[in-house]
């Protein structure tokens, strides 16, 4: 099983980024997938869950309306679109297969000027 993340980087406040998470070694379309983040000095925070078919998505209140989770099962890809970014969104972002307790390697997002 592998989850390989890409995207991330430095973005100005109000900007946008898209994070990607490529899955392999498992039947991607059979699993719900989650995004998390860990900000400096804070506990890991759950951001949302997309069900296996992509027809249902749950978000934490902290990012609802600003972040969008999507997936492309044909490409074995999971995405997190981050909009209207704030300095407090600075964190390492992780994708996860919840039922396998398997994590991506994480990718840094820094919001600042």
N, C-alpha and C positions, 0 to 999 in steps of 0.2 A: 504494500500500500504506500502510495506517495501523494502528498499534496504539496505542490510547488507554487509558491506565491511570487507575484511580480507586481510592478507598479510602486507607488509610494514616492516619497521624496519631499522636497521643500516647496511649499505653496504659500502664497500670500493670503491673509484673511479675506474671506469672501470668495476665494477661489474654489476650484473643483479638482478632483482626482478620481481615477478609477483604479481599483485594485483588482487583480485577477488571481485565481487559484485553480491550478490545473490538477485534476485528479487522474490517477492511474493505479493499476493493480487491484482494482475492485470494480464492481458493476455500478458505475457512477449514478445511473438513473434510479437505482433502488434505494438511495440514501438521502435523507434530509441532511442539510448542511447549515452550519452556523458561522457567524462572524463574531469575533471578540476583539477587545483591545485592552492594552495595559498602558496606562499613562504613568509617567514618572512618579514614584512614591505612592501609587494607588493600587488597589486590587484589580485583578482582571475583571473586565466588564463585558457582559453579554450584550451584543448589539441586535441580533436578530437571527431568525431561522427561516429557511426556505424548505418547503416540503419537497419530496423526491420528484414529483411531477412539475413543480414550480407553480402550482395553481393556488397555493396558500403561502403567505409570508407573514411572519410576526416580527414586530420591531419593538425595541425598548423605547420607552417614552423619551429618553434623552436624545434619540436620533430620528425619531419618527418625523417624516416630512422633509428631512434634509438628506438622509441616506437612503439609497435604494439597493436592494439585493435582487440579483437575477441569476439565472443559470441557463446554460446551453447544453442540454444533455447529449446532443449530437457531437459536440466538441469536447465533452467532459470538462466543462469550464464553469466556474462560479465567479461571480463578480460582485463588487461592492462599489457603487457610485457614491462619492462623497461630495456634497454640494454645500455652498455657503459655509465654508470651513471657518472655524474659530480657533484661536490659540489653544483653548482647552481641549480641542480634538487631537492635539499632539500626543502621539502614542505609538506603540508597536501594535499592529493589527494582525490578527491571526484568523485563518479559516480552520474549521474543525468538522470532523465527522462525529457527531455526538454519540451515536450508538456504538462506535468503535473506540471512542476516547482517543482519536487520532488527530494530531494537530499539524498544520502547516508550520513552516519555519519562521514565520513572522516577517513583516515588512514595516519599516519605519515611515511614519507620516509626521512631518514637522510643519506647523502652521505659524508663520512669522514673516517679518519683513527683513 
